[in-house]
Amino acid sequence: MNLSNIHTVYFIGIGGIGMSAIARYFKANQKQVFGYDKTQTEITNDLETLGIEIHFKDIISLVDNVVFNIENTLVVYTPAVPDTHKQLTYFRANGFTVLKRSEILGIITQNTFCLAVAGTHGKTTTTSILGHLLKECDVNMTAFLGGISENYNSNLILNGSDVSVVEADEFDRSFLTLSPDLACITSMDADHLDIYGDASALHQSFEDFSNKIKPNGKLFVKNGLPIKGITYGLEDDSDYSAKNIKIINGAYVFDVKTPTVTLEKFQFNLPGRHNLSNALIALAMAVEYGCSPNQLAKALSSYKGVKRRFSYQIKKESRVFIDDYAHHPTEINAVYDAVKEMYPSDKVLALFQPHLFSRTRDFIDDFATSLSQFDEVMLLDIYPARELPIKGVDSQWLLDKISNSKKQLIKKSEIINKIKESRARVILTMGAGDIGEEVYKIKEVLSDEN
């Protein structure tokens, strides 16, 4: 498909984090952009301020009111939208070009030098670090992020079109639409079993992704993963390894051993060794691309993070409030380790909203183990996203399996009062559902505390 022939783009599910980045991209490239989403959010509000018209009802007349030319209109949808969606059905029935978000990303990046970040955890942080590094090194590039960068207040970094930086999403095997020049795999933990069925099928998809890399391209893999590539790790014998790691004034200071030399004195301000690992692979890819180590060191020290990835909302003597997108047991463990590394003596309250009935069912014991580590645990009901309820799978089931005695199941309306009752200094909210919509309310109340 030649995107230069497209004048109008209509997004079904435009409020999704991946969809909205592409919507921003087309708007920046002077296309007419319209969209639908079922709920109004901060993301849709931001898109509307860019001049993008968005509908919030699945009604055909809202589409009919806009004159679309079949020949130069592209319709993009997310797999989270059901096939019964009226507007999606309308566009398909009337001969429009209708493609998944992942297919569009494949088309956008096919004529660029593509750097792709794959893995069940760490994609968004790694991609945003890599995009920031390349931007600060003045590389002619566009980065599509799966979260809102604190540096740019956007999920799109625009600095040209020769190079693209993208998340290679394993959900729905979306990453198989890409053909990257440089790629990495950060992790291969079992996830999305509602799509894959079992862990072996998920692992095979990562093998398939590794075979999509261009003939002269390079693949980086976290040390220990069962796929061949250039390895990276912390304080180990990897091809790229972070060495001499220290924490100075709340920041990591470290050296990077490459296959040929050791680069000294990098500073990274995000807590958690999982984030340090993400920074290391972003540096490795940027070095292999050809960026100057001195420029990279300066760029990394200015990286601020991604919203909802260990995002400090409050950081004072009396109270610390951190929000994170963690929605898998491995991610919860990483957040716990980061909190305990930074606040080893403080009590920590974890407020968690499980995401998807199937994920809760598939990893119920692992969720219980990871959540039991915290001093106090509060659970919200499961956020269903694209799923219908599964009999017997609910937050009460998870709560019963948590070994920590200081645990309770609460409603959203009770969040503020329950947190105020807690004696924990560190408050942590986690989940990939709409718990993010509660963060501002919590912050506002806690900020008023003495």
Secondary structure, 3 states (H helix, E strand, C coil): CCHHHCCEEEEECCCCHHHHHHHHHHHHCCCEEEEECCCCCHHHHHHHHCCCEEECCCCHHHHHCCCCCHHHEEEEECCCCCCCCHHHHHHHHCCCEEEEHHHHHHHHHCCCEEEEEECCCCHHHHHHHHHHHHHHCCCCEEEEEEEEECCCCEEEEEECCCEEEEEECCHHHHHHHCCCCEEEECCCCCCCHHHHCCHHHHHHHHHHHHCCCCCCCEEEEECCCCCCCEEEEECCCCCEEEEEEEEECCEEEEEEECCCCEEEEEEECCCCHHHHHHHHHHHHHHHHHCCCHHHHHHHHHCCCCECCCCEEEEECCCCEEEEECCCCHHHHHHHHHHHHHHCCCCCEEEEECCECHHHHHHCHHHHHHHHCCCCEEEECCCECCCCCCCCCCCHHHHHHHCCCCCEEECCHHHHHHHHHHCCCCEEEEECCCHHHHHHHHHHHHHHCCC
